[in-house]
Amino acid sequence: MLTFLGQRLIQALIVMFVISLVAFAIQDNLGDPLREMVGQSVSLAERQALRDEMGLNDPYLTKYSRFIVNALHGDLGTSYFLKKPVLDIILDKLQATLELVFGAALIILFVSIPLGVYSAIHPKSISTKIIMTLSSLGISVPVFLTAIMLMYIFSIELNWLPSYGRGDTINVWGWETGFLTKDGLLHLILPCISLASIMLPLFIRLVRSEMLEALGSEYVKFATAKGLSLQKIYYQHALKNTMLPVITVGGVQIGTMIAYTILTETVFQWPGTGFLFLDAINRVDTPVITAYVIFVGLIFVVTNTFVDLLYGLINPTVDITGKGA
Amino acid sequence: MNCLKMKIAIAVLAAGVSFSSVAAEITVAYDADPVSLDPHEQISSGTLQMSHLLFDPLIRYDNNFKLEARLATSWERINNTTYRFHLRKGVKFHSGNLLTVDDVIWTFDRLRNSIDFKAIYAPFKEMIKIDDYTFDIISYKPFPLVLQTATYIFPMDKKFYTGQFNGKSKSLIVKNGRSFASTHVSGTGPFIVTFREQGVKVVFERFNDYWDKSSPGNVDKLTLVPIKENATRVAALLSGDVDLIQPVGPNDQKRVSTTKGIKLVTLQSNRILTFQLNQKSNPALRDVRVRQAIVYAINNTGIVKKIMKGFATVAAQQSPEGYVGHNETLVPRYDLKKAKQLMIDAGYKDGFKLTMLAPNNRYVNDAKIAQAVASMLAKIGIKVDLKTVPKAQYWPAFDTCSADMMMVGWQSDTEDSANFTEFLTMTRNEKTGKGAYNCGYYSNPEVDKLVNDAGSETNPDTRAKMLQKVERILYDDAAFVPLHWQNIAWGAKSNIGIKDIVTSTNLPFFGDLIVK
């Protein structure tokens, strides 16, 4: 176990180093941050002076080593636009993003498992066909379209749900949450459904195919022959074994979901990291862009490691140290 | 009995009065929120819009584009280079300090240290205090735009901004970092900031000691939220989550104007959209006939109708109506036959190739307009190699004038015609900074001379004639391709009296807003 963690740590460091190099290298191709900071009549000479002052004219290696030294001291730079340390900004905005992802994950969990199980148990029923057709449609509709359609129906036409932002939040031990106020919850519904819509079809199909596989296995046949009740076979035995790949895929996909929030957050003006990132690209706020790319890289590395560990705990036949088998 | 009647009368009267001045709370959605609370950090419409909430200018343009006295009560020209201003008495800053000439002079000096504003105040030598409520502003040469530049002087609270903050001067203007002035504010304006989370919302509340007691405004609390996506902003208005939005995209205007309980208010802005014809990178464009052919081939009336959905004003020159240099005799000239003939005359019967570069997220429908123009030019045999890029990449390319035809929009900082020519069409000169955005490399000594002379011509009629002549020359020379002036559009709930507070400069006076 410890060897595994040690190996993983080294791998993670290498990956993070490469990501930081790449994130830093793209900076110069994103455009000129000065344009967003000065008025139209400011002369080229004055802009150059400001560039010098900000260290933008230094060679790549100078800039990169300065960045790494600062980063090792916990300073990832200061946003040009928001004028705060980027690490503080990302951690601050992360609360909104995590709430969105959490809400979406709940929806996925409580919708995909029942639907997946149902369609596996009743493969020929009409409901199953409807579920499967809808899920193929769901995969093909882009998230911003889903978001705008939801907004059109539930905000404009029915006027049931708010169209943008987070609404009222309350502070619980330093965490601004929208889950504990009515207004905050109402604001969460549409963005969470939109975000969930990306992954939901995938999970329904995954649960279904795993369940089908489990239902066809020897132990289920044996249990049926033994005369166990169908409910017990489905929900106690088959479902348990179905969960294993769902957890693995789910864990990895949570990382992806955090990255996918960009579109959902932009459409709903959700003040999270995805919106921050897109805004930073538009404004050429390079410190934020670099830090965000590194940050998302970190999330992927951490979730992957965590899933591997969890996998080993749930299924002892998997040897994560890679020595056996 | 009489007494009772009296009481009832008083009660009715009191009820009537309190009813008419009932306080309102509104939420306004813009596409972005102010970058900083410092009015001198960046010259942009966001900053200036904020300045009108938190500060007051000496003078402002009313919605008929006439100058209106604000913190300055009156002014007169004393001699060719000196203007005398009289300051309003009894005006209080948010901090409680009283406004005096010292604050104005302090603000003026600070403006001259701001890299964004210093160009506007370069013609001035100094500002001199006569007494606590009188001052003179002196220019080096006779200067015609003194009053226009005074609309940018929003007096700041000298005492409040003097001293040390985190070991630095409180008055410092910092572009790439936190400064005292970017997070603290004390102006004379109708509102104070009570909450601000950048990118999420800013809450403005009415300043109780606001000097302008005659202001009809009844907005007590104004929440400004940025909503970036056009579709979301419109949805927020239609669903009733916000009361007022700006801008409204061309595709959503019909919807907003036909929805019950919601209205659309549009007015012409003074931002001109043009294409520049680079004579340096493409020799064909040095021929005036070719440039004219291009202008004749581009159906800008059609672009306004089809792409902008009528949400723009077709242009044939730089100066919009109302500007001194606006020349009424210049009309749009779309004529395909004439364009083809001009190409033949110039010896380009078979056409030629040129490169075109336009941004795709800077101006309304910029990329679509560029595509339309490219296909219109194909009709006279000009093969356009079009590239559209995000604004972040566009400006570095524009700095080097890297294509034969480049799109550029311009809004005059001084609300004056000369500003367009100074930046867009005068001969490029690194020393004077003239022609800094002239990617057409158009150069005409007559134009240069007229604009330079207009810079010190104080007779308004003579000056107007000079600037109108400039527009005529640019038109005849086909120095650039005029497209249109973008319109400004507001979407509002019908109880919001937005029409009375918006101006063509796009700086609404929320202090005077009436909500029924």
Interface residues (C-beta under 8 A of the other chain):
Chain A: L30 G31 D32 R35 E36 M37 V38 G39 Q40 S41 V42 S43 L44 E46 L50 E53 M54 T78 Y80 F81 L82 K83 K84 I148 M151 Y152 S155 I156 N159 P162 S163 Y164 G165 T266 V267 F268 Q269 P271 F275 L276 D279 I281 N282 R283 V284
Chain B: A29 V35 S36 Q42 I43 S44 I115 D116 F117 A119 I120 K175 N176 G177 R178 S182 E197 Q198 G199 V200 V225 P226 I227 K228 E229 A231 T232 A235 A236 L238 S239 G240 D241 N361 P390 K391 A392 Q393 Y394 W395 P396 D399 W410 Q411 D413 F423 E430 G433 A436 Y437
